Amino acid sequence: MANKIAKRKAATSRTRGKKAAKGAARLCACDCGKPATRTFAQGHDAKARSLILKVQRGELKAADLPATLRTAELAKGDGLIARLLRKLQA
């Protein structure tokens, strides 16, 4: 039973790697300029989150956020960054 689960996990991770490799290369949404296969490069979602929280605390103006963070596309999801961006827009 455990062997079947291990095989299934290995197959799943291989297909994820293939999908990521096939995906179109784009730039990280935190405006760092690094290529990313998803919205953010690894760890850069935390940078974006901290910038958004600074805006909410009044330490930074919303206009100072990178343009890529102010797009409507990022506010559509269910993740933490999307919820914070929707809260800023309200």
PATIMI-612584 format. One record per residue: residue number from 1; residue in one letter; x, y, z of N, C-alpha, C, O in turn. Coordinates in nm, 3 decimals. Layout:
# PATIMI-612584
+-----+---------+---------+---------+---------+---------+---------+---------+---------+---------+---------+---------+---------+---------+
| num | residuo |     n_u |     n_v |     n_w |    ca_u |    ca_v |    ca_w |     c_u |     c_v |     c_w |     o_u |     o_v |     o_w |
+-----+---------+---------+---------+---------+---------+---------+---------+---------+---------+---------+---------+---------+---------+
| NUM |       A |       X |       Y |       Z |       X |       Y |       Z |       X |       Y |       Z |       X |       Y |       Z |
...
+-----+---------+---------+---------+---------+---------+---------+---------+---------+---------+---------+---------+---------+---------+
//
This chain:
# PATIMI-612584
+-----+---------+---------+---------+---------+---------+---------+---------+---------+---------+---------+---------+---------+---------+
| num | residuo |     n_u |     n_v |     n_w |    ca_u |    ca_v |    ca_w |     c_u |     c_v |     c_w |     o_u |     o_v |     o_w |
+-----+---------+---------+---------+---------+---------+---------+---------+---------+---------+---------+---------+---------+---------+
|   1 |       M |   0.082 |  -0.119 |   0.000 |   0.000 |   0.000 |   0.000 |   0.086 |   0.126 |   0.000 |   0.062 |   0.219 |  -0.077 |
|   2 |       A |   0.187 |   0.130 |   0.087 |   0.275 |   0.246 |   0.094 |   0.353 |   0.263 |  -0.035 |   0.383 |   0.375 |  -0.076 |
|   3 |       N |   0.387 |   0.152 |  -0.100 |   0.461 |   0.156 |  -0.225 |   0.377 |   0.222 |  -0.335 |   0.430 |   0.297 |  -0.416 |
|   4 |       K |   0.246 |   0.193 |  -0.338 |   0.158 |   0.253 |  -0.438 |   0.149 |   0.404 |  -0.419 |   0.148 |   0.479 |  -0.516 |
|   5 |       I |   0.143 |   0.448 |  -0.294 |   0.135 |   0.591 |  -0.264 |   0.264 |   0.661 |  -0.307 |   0.260 |   0.770 |  -0.363 |
|   6 |       A |   0.377 |   0.598 |  -0.279 |   0.506 |   0.657 |  -0.318 |   0.517 |   0.669 |  -0.469 |   0.567 |   0.770 |  -0.519 |
|   7 |       K |   0.470 |   0.567 |  -0.542 |   0.474 |   0.572 |  -0.689 |   0.384 |   0.683 |  -0.741 |   0.419 |   0.754 |  -0.835 |
|   8 |       R |   0.266 |   0.697 |  -0.679 |   0.171 |   0.799 |  -0.723 |   0.230 |   0.939 |  -0.700 |   0.217 |   1.027 |  -0.786 |
|   9 |       K |   0.294 |   0.960 |  -0.584 |   0.356 |   1.089 |  -0.555 |   0.468 |   1.121 |  -0.652 |   0.483 |   1.234 |  -0.696 |
|  10 |       A |   0.548 |   1.020 |  -0.685 |   0.659 |   1.041 |  -0.778 |   0.607 |   1.077 |  -0.916 |   0.662 |   1.165 |  -0.982 |
|  11 |       A |   0.501 |   1.010 |  -0.960 |   0.444 |   1.040 |  -1.092 |   0.386 |   1.180 |  -1.094 |   0.400 |   1.252 |  -1.193 |
|  12 |       T |   0.322 |   1.220 |  -0.986 |   0.263 |   1.354 |  -0.978 |   0.371 |   1.461 |  -0.984 |   0.355 |   1.562 |  -1.054 |
|  13 |       S |   0.481 |   1.442 |  -0.911 |   0.587 |   1.543 |  -0.911 |   0.654 |   1.553 |  -1.047 |   0.697 |   1.661 |  -1.087 |
|  14 |       R |   0.664 |   1.442 |  -1.119 |   0.723 |   1.446 |  -1.254 |   0.634 |   1.525 |  -1.349 |   0.685 |   1.604 |  -1.429 |
|  15 |       T |   0.503 |   1.505 |  -1.341 |   0.414 |   1.579 |  -1.431 |   0.412 |   1.726 |  -1.397 |   0.400 |   1.809 |  -1.487 |
|  16 |       R |   0.424 |   1.761 |  -1.270 |   0.429 |   1.902 |  -1.233 |   0.553 |   1.968 |  -1.292 |   0.547 |   2.081 |  -1.341 |
|  17 |       G |   0.664 |   1.899 |  -1.286 |   0.787 |   1.952 |  -1.342 |   0.777 |   1.974 |  -1.491 |   0.829 |   2.073 |  -1.543 |
|  18 |       K |   0.711 |   1.883 |  -1.561 |   0.694 |   1.898 |  -1.706 |   0.605 |   2.017 |  -1.738 |   0.632 |   2.092 |  -1.832 |
|  19 |       K |   0.499 |   2.034 |  -1.662 |   0.410 |   2.148 |  -1.686 |   0.481 |   2.280 |  -1.661 |   0.463 |   2.375 |  -1.737 |
|  20 |       A |   0.561 |   2.286 |  -1.557 |   0.633 |   2.409 |  -1.527 |   0.736 |   2.440 |  -1.636 |   0.757 |   2.556 |  -1.671 |
|  21 |       A |   0.798 |   2.337 |  -1.689 |   0.897 |   2.359 |  -1.794 |   0.832 |   2.404 |  -1.924 |   0.890 |   2.483 |  -1.999 |
|  22 |       K |   0.711 |   2.355 |  -1.950 |   0.642 |   2.393 |  -2.073 |   0.580 |   2.532 |  -2.065 |   0.557 |   2.596 |  -2.168 |
|  23 |       G |   0.553 |   2.580 |  -1.943 |   0.486 |   2.709 |  -1.925 |   0.568 |   2.824 |  -1.982 |   0.691 |   2.819 |  -1.987 |
|  24 |       A |   0.498 |   2.925 |  -2.025 |   0.566 |   3.041 |  -2.083 |   0.645 |   3.113 |  -1.975 |   0.596 |   3.135 |  -1.864 |
|  25 |       A |   0.766 |   3.150 |  -2.006 |   0.849 |   3.223 |  -1.910 |   0.796 |   3.365 |  -1.897 |   0.766 |   3.431 |  -1.997 |
|  26 |       R |   0.786 |   3.412 |  -1.776 |   0.742 |   3.549 |  -1.750 |   0.825 |   3.605 |  -1.637 |   0.905 |   3.534 |  -1.576 |
|  27 |       L |   0.807 |   3.729 |  -1.610 |   0.882 |   3.794 |  -1.504 |   0.804 |   3.789 |  -1.373 |   0.681 |   3.784 |  -1.373 |
|  28 |       C |   0.876 |   3.789 |  -1.265 |   0.817 |   3.786 |  -1.132 |   0.728 |   3.909 |  -1.112 |   0.762 |   4.018 |  -1.156 |
|  29 |       A |   0.614 |   3.889 |  -1.045 |   0.518 |   3.998 |  -1.025 |   0.563 |   4.099 |  -0.919 |   0.499 |   4.203 |  -0.903 |
|  30 |       C |   0.671 |   4.070 |  -0.846 |   0.717 |   4.168 |  -0.745 |   0.804 |   4.275 |  -0.810 |   0.854 |   4.364 |  -0.741 |
|  31 |       D |   0.822 |   4.268 |  -0.939 |   0.896 |   4.366 |  -1.018 |   1.046 |   4.361 |  -0.994 |   1.115 |   4.463 |  -1.005 |
|  32 |       C |   1.098 |   4.242 |  -0.960 |   1.242 |   4.227 |  -0.939 |   1.314 |   4.199 |  -1.071 |   1.436 |   4.218 |  -1.081 |
|  33 |       G |   1.240 |   4.154 |  -1.172 |   1.299 |   4.126 |  -1.302 |   1.344 |   3.983 |  -1.322 |   1.394 |   3.949 |  -1.429 |
|  34 |       K |   1.329 |   3.898 |  -1.221 |   1.370 |   3.759 |  -1.233 |   1.264 |   3.680 |  -1.310 |   1.145 |   3.707 |  -1.297 |
|  35 |       P |   1.307 |   3.582 |  -1.391 |   1.210 |   3.498 |  -1.461 |   1.139 |   3.405 |  -1.362 |   1.200 |   3.358 |  -1.266 |
|  36 |       A |   1.011 |   3.380 |  -1.387 |   0.933 |   3.293 |  -1.300 |   0.839 |   3.209 |  -1.384 |   0.786 |   3.257 |  -1.485 |
|  37 |       T |   0.818 |   3.086 |  -1.345 |   0.723 |   3.001 |  -1.416 |   0.582 |   3.022 |  -1.365 |   0.485 |   2.986 |  -1.432 |
|  38 |       R |   0.569 |   3.080 |  -1.246 |   0.438 |   3.112 |  -1.188 |   0.431 |   3.263 |  -1.169 |   0.508 |   3.337 |  -1.231 |
|  39 |       T |   0.343 |   3.309 |  -1.086 |   0.327 |   3.453 |  -1.066 |   0.450 |   3.515 |  -1.003 |   0.495 |   3.621 |  -1.047 |
|  40 |       F |   0.506 |   3.450 |  -0.902 |   0.623 |   3.502 |  -0.831 |   0.737 |   3.403 |  -0.839 |   0.715 |   3.282 |  -0.852 |
|  41 |       A |   0.859 |   3.453 |  -0.833 |   0.975 |   3.367 |  -0.816 |   0.971 |   3.314 |  -0.673 |   0.901 |   3.369 |  -0.588 |
|  42 |       Q |   1.046 |   3.208 |  -0.646 |   1.040 |   3.146 |  -0.515 |   1.078 |   3.245 |  -0.405 |   1.185 |   3.305 |  -0.408 |
|  43 |       G |   0.987 |   3.261 |  -0.307 |   1.010 |   3.350 |  -0.194 |   0.970 |   3.494 |  -0.217 |   0.965 |   3.572 |  -0.121 |
|  44 |       H |   0.941 |   3.532 |  -0.339 |   0.912 |   3.672 |  -0.369 |   0.768 |   3.711 |  -0.336 |   0.735 |   3.829 |  -0.333 |
|  45 |       D |   0.682 |   3.613 |  -0.312 |   0.547 |   3.646 |  -0.267 |   0.552 |   3.711 |  -0.130 |   0.467 |   3.794 |  -0.098 |
|  46 |       A |   0.651 |   3.675 |  -0.049 |   0.666 |   3.737 |   0.083 |   0.707 |   3.885 |   0.069 |   0.663 |   3.969 |   0.148 |
|  47 |       K |   0.789 |   3.916 |  -0.030 |   0.825 |   4.056 |  -0.055 |   0.700 |   4.136 |  -0.090 |   0.679 |   4.247 |  -0.039 |
|  48 |       A |   0.618 |   4.081 |  -0.177 |   0.496 |   4.149 |  -0.220 |   0.402 |   4.168 |  -0.101 |   0.342 |   4.274 |  -0.085 |
|  49 |       R |   0.389 |   4.065 |  -0.020 |   0.302 |   4.073 |   0.096 |   0.348 |   4.183 |   0.191 |   0.266 |   4.259 |   0.242 |
|  50 |       S |   0.478 |   4.193 |   0.214 |   0.528 |   4.296 |   0.305 |   0.504 |   4.436 |   0.249 |   0.476 |   4.528 |   0.325 |
|  51 |       L |   0.516 |   4.453 |   0.118 |   0.488 |   4.584 |   0.057 |   0.341 |   4.621 |   0.075 |   0.309 |   4.736 |   0.106 |
|  52 |       I |   0.253 |   4.525 |   0.054 |   0.109 |   4.551 |   0.067 |   0.075 |   4.585 |   0.212 |  -0.005 |   4.675 |   0.238 |
|  53 |       L |   0.135 |   4.514 |   0.306 |   0.109 |   4.542 |   0.447 |   0.161 |   4.680 |   0.487 |   0.100 |   4.748 |   0.570 |
|  54 |       K |   0.273 |   4.723 |   0.428 |   0.324 |   4.858 |   0.454 |   0.226 |   4.964 |   0.406 |   0.209 |   5.067 |   0.470 |
|  55 |       V |   0.160 |   4.939 |   0.293 |   0.059 |   5.032 |   0.243 |  -0.058 |   5.037 |   0.340 |  -0.109 |   5.145 |   0.369 |
|  56 |       Q |  -0.099 |   4.922 |   0.390 |  -0.212 |   4.919 |   0.484 |  -0.180 |   4.990 |   0.615 |  -0.268 |   5.052 |   0.675 |
|  57 |       R |  -0.055 |   4.982 |   0.659 |  -0.015 |   5.050 |   0.782 |   0.013 |   5.199 |   0.762 |   0.030 |   5.272 |   0.858 |
|  58 |       G |   0.018 |   5.242 |   0.637 |   0.043 |   5.383 |   0.607 |   0.190 |   5.417 |   0.594 |   0.225 |   5.535 |   0.586 |
|  59 |       E |   0.277 |   5.319 |   0.591 |   0.421 |   5.343 |   0.579 |   0.463 |   5.365 |   0.434 |   0.573 |   5.412 |   0.407 |
|  60 |       L |   0.376 |   5.331 |   0.341 |   0.405 |   5.339 |   0.198 |   0.277 |   5.380 |   0.126 |   0.168 |   5.340 |   0.167 |
|  61 |       K |   0.289 |   5.457 |   0.022 |   0.171 |   5.497 |  -0.056 |   0.138 |   5.388 |  -0.157 |   0.227 |   5.319 |  -0.206 |
|  62 |       A |   0.010 |   5.372 |  -0.187 |  -0.033 |   5.270 |  -0.282 |   0.027 |   5.295 |  -0.420 |   0.051 |   5.201 |  -0.496 |
|  63 |       A |   0.050 |   5.420 |  -0.452 |   0.109 |   5.454 |  -0.582 |   0.255 |   5.408 |  -0.592 |   0.308 |   5.395 |  -0.702 |
|  64 |       D |   0.318 |   5.385 |  -0.477 |   0.457 |   5.340 |  -0.476 |   0.472 |   5.190 |  -0.497 |   0.584 |   5.140 |  -0.515 |
|  65 |       L |   0.361 |   5.116 |  -0.495 |   0.367 |   4.973 |  -0.523 |   0.407 |   4.951 |  -0.669 |   0.372 |   5.032 |  -0.754 |
|  66 |       P |   0.480 |   4.846 |  -0.699 |   0.513 |   4.818 |  -0.839 |   0.385 |   4.800 |  -0.920 |   0.285 |   4.749 |  -0.870 |
|  67 |       A |   0.390 |   4.841 |  -1.044 |   0.271 |   4.833 |  -1.131 |   0.220 |   4.691 |  -1.145 |   0.101 |   4.668 |  -1.161 |
|  68 |       T |   0.311 |   4.594 |  -1.139 |   0.269 |   4.455 |  -1.153 |   0.186 |   4.408 |  -1.034 |   0.107 |   4.315 |  -1.048 |
|  69 |       L |   0.201 |   4.471 |  -0.919 |   0.119 |   4.436 |  -0.803 |  -0.016 |   4.505 |  -0.805 |  -0.108 |   4.465 |  -0.733 |
|  70 |       R |  -0.030 |   4.607 |  -0.885 |  -0.156 |   4.680 |  -0.889 |  -0.248 |   4.631 |  -0.999 |  -0.349 |   4.696 |  -1.028 |
|  71 |       T |  -0.217 |   4.518 |  -1.062 |  -0.302 |   4.466 |  -1.168 |  -0.424 |   4.395 |  -1.110 |  -0.419 |   4.340 |  -1.000 |
|  72 |       A |  -0.530 |   4.396 |  -1.185 |  -0.653 |   4.330 |  -1.140 |  -0.637 |   4.178 |  -1.141 |  -0.708 |   4.108 |  -1.068 |
|  73 |       E |  -0.546 |   4.129 |  -1.220 |  -0.526 |   3.983 |  -1.231 |  -0.482 |   3.923 |  -1.097 |  -0.527 |   3.814 |  -1.061 |
|  74 |       L |  -0.397 |   3.992 |  -1.024 |  -0.349 |   3.940 |  -0.896 |  -0.457 |   3.943 |  -0.789 |  -0.451 |   3.864 |  -0.694 |
|  75 |       A |  -0.554 |   4.030 |  -0.800 |  -0.659 |   4.042 |  -0.699 |  -0.771 |   3.941 |  -0.720 |  -0.865 |   3.937 |  -0.640 |
|  76 |       K |  -0.764 |   3.859 |  -0.824 |  -0.872 |   3.765 |  -0.854 |  -0.867 |   3.637 |  -0.772 |  -0.972 |   3.577 |  -0.748 |
|  77 |       G |  -0.753 |   3.593 |  -0.729 |  -0.739 |   3.463 |  -0.664 |  -0.792 |   3.458 |  -0.522 |  -0.851 |   3.554 |  -0.472 |
|  78 |       D |  -0.769 |   3.344 |  -0.458 |  -0.813 |   3.323 |  -0.321 |  -0.698 |   3.333 |  -0.222 |  -0.719 |   3.318 |  -0.102 |
|  79 |       G |  -0.578 |   3.357 |  -0.269 |  -0.461 |   3.360 |  -0.182 |  -0.454 |   3.485 |  -0.098 |  -0.536 |   3.577 |  -0.112 |
|  80 |       L |  -0.357 |   3.487 |  -0.010 |  -0.341 |   3.598 |   0.084 |  -0.314 |   3.730 |   0.012 |  -0.372 |   3.833 |   0.048 |
|  81 |       I |  -0.229 |   3.727 |  -0.089 |  -0.197 |   3.851 |  -0.161 |  -0.320 |   3.905 |  -0.231 |  -0.343 |   4.026 |  -0.232 |
|  82 |       A |  -0.400 |   3.818 |  -0.290 |  -0.522 |   3.861 |  -0.358 |  -0.619 |   3.925 |  -0.258 |  -0.680 |   4.028 |  -0.288 |
|  83 |       R |  -0.633 |   3.865 |  -0.142 |  -0.724 |   3.922 |  -0.041 |  -0.673 |   4.057 |   0.008 |  -0.752 |   4.150 |   0.028 |
|  84 |       L |  -0.543 |   4.070 |   0.028 |  -0.487 |   4.198 |   0.072 |  -0.504 |   4.305 |  -0.034 |  -0.535 |   4.420 |  -0.002 |
|  85 |       L |  -0.485 |   4.269 |  -0.161 |  -0.503 |   4.366 |  -0.269 |  -0.647 |   4.410 |  -0.282 |  -0.674 |   4.527 |  -0.305 |
|  86 |       R |  -0.741 |   4.317 |  -0.266 |  -0.883 |   4.353 |  -0.271 |  -0.919 |   4.446 |  -0.156 |  -1.000 |   4.537 |  -0.171 |
|  87 |       K |  -0.859 |   4.422 |  -0.041 |  -0.883 |   4.508 |   0.076 |  -0.832 |   4.649 |   0.050 |  -0.894 |   4.747 |   0.091 |
|  88 |       L |  -0.718 |   4.661 |  -0.019 |  -0.665 |   4.794 |  -0.052 |  -0.755 |   4.867 |  -0.150 |  -0.772 |   4.989 |  -0.141 |
|  89 |       Q |  -0.812 |   4.793 |  -0.244 |  -0.896 |   4.855 |  -0.347 |  -1.029 |   4.903 |  -0.291 |  -1.090 |   4.996 |  -0.344 |
|  90 |       A |  -1.073 |   4.840 |  -0.184 |  -1.204 |   4.877 |  -0.126 |  -1.199 |   5.008 |  -0.052 |  -1.301 |   5.052 |   0.001 |
+-----+---------+---------+---------+---------+---------+---------+---------+---------+---------+---------+---------+---------+---------+
//
